[in-house]
Amino acid sequence: LVLTAEHSPESPSEFRRLRRLFPRQGDASRPALAMVYDSCNSGGQEKSPCNNVFEQDADGSPVVTNNGSYYKNVRKEWASMVSTPSYARFQDALAFTRSLGDLHLQAYGVTHLPEVSLLDLQPVFETLHRLHQQRQQQLLSG
């Protein structure tokens, strides 16, 4: 049961969200924000020349390339980021696609809005209660 969503630059759903809301100038199949691995030594702020996080299959669906150069944590997740496009007036990068106060990146789709889901837990509680009662019956009769 997954109760949280991944808002990293390696999330295919975030790629689709950003592409839908802010397509890249001249290439609407990609989002304006570059979704890249922190893997280049460009010497400056611009990260768009770094390795892309996604390729697209024949249907245009994003596929993670796993082409990073170092892990960002002990779970062996690649260091990745979103970066303003090369034509942006201010170059900026961020390791998440949801954030408060990143004004340069909000212009390209980084948002402060959470992803909210409603989950009815009543069936889960009823099942757990039924299983608990069955287990107690087994212990009493066994």
C-alpha positions as CSV (number, residue, x, y, z in Angstrom):
1,L,0.0,0.0,0.0
2,V,1.7,3.2,-1.2
3,L,0.7,6.3,0.6
4,T,3.2,8.8,-0.8
5,A,4.3,9.9,-4.2
6,E,7.8,10.3,-5.6
7,H,8.5,13.9,-6.7
8,S,12.0,13.4,-8.0
9,P,13.4,14.1,-11.5
10,E,13.3,10.3,-12.0
11,S,9.6,10.0,-11.7
12,P,7.9,9.2,-15.0
13,S,4.6,10.7,-13.8
14,E,6.4,14.0,-13.0
15,F,7.9,13.9,-16.5
16,R,4.4,13.6,-18.0
17,R,3.0,16.3,-15.7
18,L,5.8,18.8,-16.6
19,R,5.6,18.0,-20.3
20,R,1.8,18.5,-20.3
21,L,2.0,21.8,-18.4
22,F,5.2,23.3,-19.8
23,P,6.4,21.7,-23.0
24,R,9.9,22.5,-24.3
25,Q,10.1,25.2,-27.0
26,G,10.7,23.5,-30.3
27,D,10.2,20.0,-28.9
28,A,6.8,19.5,-27.2
29,S,7.6,15.8,-26.6
30,R,9.8,16.9,-23.6
31,P,9.2,19.3,-20.7
32,A,10.8,22.7,-20.7
33,L,12.6,21.8,-17.5
34,A,15.6,19.6,-18.2
35,M,15.4,16.4,-16.2
36,V,19.1,15.4,-15.9
37,Y,21.6,13.4,-13.9
38,D,24.1,15.5,-11.9
39,S,26.9,14.1,-14.0
40,C,28.5,16.8,-16.0
41,N,31.4,19.2,-15.4
42,S,30.0,22.1,-17.4
43,G,31.8,24.5,-15.1
44,G,28.7,26.8,-14.8
45,Q,25.2,26.8,-13.5
46,E,23.6,25.4,-16.7
47,K,22.8,21.7,-16.3
48,S,20.9,21.1,-19.5
49,P,24.0,19.5,-21.2
50,C,24.1,16.7,-18.5
51,N,22.8,13.2,-19.2
52,N,19.0,13.0,-19.6
53,V,17.1,11.0,-17.0
54,F,14.6,9.9,-19.7
55,E,14.4,8.5,-23.1
56,Q,11.1,8.1,-24.8
57,D,9.8,4.8,-26.3
58,A,7.9,4.6,-29.6
59,D,4.6,5.7,-27.8
60,G,6.3,8.8,-26.3
61,S,6.3,7.2,-22.8
62,P,9.2,8.2,-20.6
63,V,11.8,5.5,-19.8
64,V,14.5,6.0,-17.1
65,T,18.0,5.8,-18.6
66,N,19.8,5.0,-15.4
67,N,22.8,6.9,-16.8
68,G,23.9,8.7,-13.6
69,S,27.4,9.0,-12.5
70,Y,27.0,8.8,-8.7
71,Y,24.4,7.8,-6.1
72,K,22.8,10.4,-3.9
73,N,22.1,8.0,-1.0
74,V,22.6,4.5,0.4
75,R,19.5,3.3,-1.5
76,K,21.6,3.6,-4.7
77,E,19.4,6.3,-6.2
78,W,21.1,8.4,-8.9
79,A,21.7,12.1,-8.2
80,S,19.3,13.8,-10.5
81,M,17.8,17.2,-10.8
82,V,15.5,19.5,-12.8
83,S,17.2,22.4,-14.5
84,T,15.9,25.5,-16.2
85,P,16.2,25.3,-20.0
86,S,19.3,26.6,-21.7
87,Y,17.4,29.7,-22.9
88,A,16.3,30.7,-19.4
89,R,17.4,34.1,-18.2
90,F,18.4,32.7,-14.8
91,Q,20.0,29.2,-14.6
92,D,18.8,27.2,-11.7
93,A,18.5,23.5,-10.6
94,L,16.7,21.6,-8.0
95,A,16.7,18.0,-6.8
96,F,12.9,17.8,-6.6
97,T,9.9,18.7,-8.8
98,R,7.8,20.0,-5.9
99,S,9.1,22.8,-3.7
100,L,8.2,26.0,-1.9
101,G,9.8,29.3,-2.9
102,D,11.8,28.3,-6.0
103,L,10.5,31.1,-8.1
104,H,12.8,30.6,-11.2
105,L,11.8,27.0,-11.4
106,Q,8.0,27.6,-10.8
107,A,7.9,29.3,-14.1
108,Y,8.7,26.0,-15.7
109,G,6.5,23.7,-13.6
110,V,8.1,23.1,-10.2
111,T,5.1,23.5,-7.9
112,H,4.3,23.9,-4.2
113,L,1.1,22.0,-4.7
114,P,1.0,18.5,-3.1
115,E,-0.3,15.5,-4.8
116,V,-3.3,14.4,-2.7
117,S,-5.2,11.1,-2.7
118,L,-8.2,10.0,-0.8
119,L,-8.0,6.4,0.5
120,D,-10.9,4.7,2.2
121,L,-9.4,2.6,5.0
122,Q,-12.6,1.1,6.2
123,P,-12.2,-2.1,4.0
124,V,-8.7,-2.5,5.3
125,F,-9.7,-2.2,8.9
126,E,-12.6,-4.7,8.4
127,T,-10.3,-7.2,6.8
128,L,-7.8,-6.8,9.6
129,H,-10.5,-7.2,12.2
130,R,-11.8,-10.3,10.5
131,L,-8.3,-11.9,10.3
132,H,-7.7,-11.0,14.0
133,Q,-10.9,-12.7,15.0
134,Q,-10.1,-15.8,12.9
135,R,-6.7,-16.0,14.5
136,Q,-8.1,-15.7,18.0
137,Q,-10.6,-18.5,17.2
138,Q,-7.8,-20.7,16.0
139,L,-5.8,-20.1,19.2
140,L,-8.8,-20.8,21.4
141,S,-9.8,-24.0,19.6
142,G,-6.3,-25.3,19.0
